[in-house]
């Protein structure tokens, strides 16, 4: 149980350390990624095949970004705390 708790804490700490590195890689502009995706969607809006490809890529990114969340939820579930059963 202690190992799982430590792993959970490390996942939380890691989640806060990911974002500053990504922002620094983009040159310090936190909105640059959003602007790039907006431009891609505008270019693809006239061509259905490109828009479908963009949607599939966004879905893959979303699924991959869920992995740390699902891991943390699994760790919490294995801890055996009955939060839902509390009065």
C-alpha positions as CSV (number, residue, x, y, z in Angstrom):
1,X,0.0,0.0,0.0
2,X,2.8,2.4,0.8
3,X,4.5,1.8,-2.6
4,X,1.2,2.5,-4.3
5,X,0.7,5.7,-2.3
6,X,4.2,6.9,-3.1
7,X,3.7,6.1,-6.8
8,X,0.5,8.1,-6.7
9,X,2.2,11.1,-5.2
10,X,5.0,10.8,-7.7
11,X,2.4,10.8,-10.6
12,X,0.9,14.0,-9.2
13,X,4.2,15.7,-8.9
14,X,5.2,14.6,-12.4
15,X,1.9,16.0,-13.8
16,X,2.9,19.5,-12.6
17,X,6.4,19.2,-13.9
18,X,5.3,18.3,-17.5
19,X,3.6,21.6,-18.4
20,X,6.4,24.0,-17.7
21,X,8.8,22.0,-19.9
22,X,6.2,22.0,-22.7
23,X,5.6,25.8,-22.4
24,X,9.4,26.4,-22.4
25,X,9.8,24.3,-25.5
26,X,7.2,26.5,-27.3
27,X,9.2,29.6,-26.5
28,X,7.2,30.5,-23.3
29,X,3.9,31.1,-25.1
30,X,1.2,29.0,-23.5
31,X,-1.3,29.8,-26.3
32,X,0.9,28.9,-29.2
33,X,-0.4,25.3,-29.3
34,X,-4.0,26.4,-29.4
35,X,-3.3,28.8,-32.2
36,X,-1.6,26.1,-34.3
37,X,-4.6,23.7,-33.8
38,X,-7.0,26.5,-34.7
39,X,-5.0,27.1,-37.9
40,X,-5.0,23.4,-38.8
41,X,-8.7,23.1,-38.3
42,X,-9.4,26.1,-40.5
43,X,-7.2,24.7,-43.3
44,X,-8.9,21.3,-43.0
45,X,-12.5,22.6,-42.9
46,X,-12.8,22.7,-46.7
47,X,-11.5,19.1,-47.1
48,X,-13.5,16.4,-45.3
49,X,-10.6,13.9,-45.4
50,X,-8.3,16.3,-43.7
51,X,-10.9,17.2,-41.1
52,X,-11.5,13.5,-40.3
53,X,-7.7,13.0,-40.0
54,X,-7.5,16.0,-37.6
55,X,-10.3,14.6,-35.5
56,X,-8.7,11.1,-35.3
57,X,-5.4,12.7,-34.3
58,X,-7.1,14.7,-31.6
59,X,-8.8,11.6,-30.3
60,X,-5.5,9.7,-30.1
61,X,-3.9,12.6,-28.2
62,X,-6.8,12.6,-25.8
63,X,-6.6,8.9,-25.3
64,X,-2.9,9.0,-24.6
65,X,-3.3,11.9,-22.2
66,X,-5.8,9.9,-20.2
67,X,-3.2,7.2,-19.2
68,X,-1.7,9.1,-16.2
69,X,-5.2,9.9,-15.0
70,X,-6.3,6.3,-15.3
71,X,-3.2,5.1,-13.6
72,X,-3.8,7.4,-10.7
73,X,-7.5,6.3,-10.5
74,X,-6.4,2.7,-10.4
75,X,-4.0,3.3,-7.6
76,X,-6.7,5.1,-5.6
77,X,-9.1,2.3,-6.2
78,X,-6.6,-0.3,-5.1
79,X,-6.1,1.6,-1.8
80,X,-9.4,0.3,-0.6
81,X,-10.8,3.5,0.8
82,X,-14.6,3.4,0.7
83,X,-15.3,7.0,0.0
84,X,-18.6,6.3,-1.7
85,X,-19.7,4.2,1.3
86,X,-19.2,6.9,3.8
87,X,-22.4,8.4,5.3
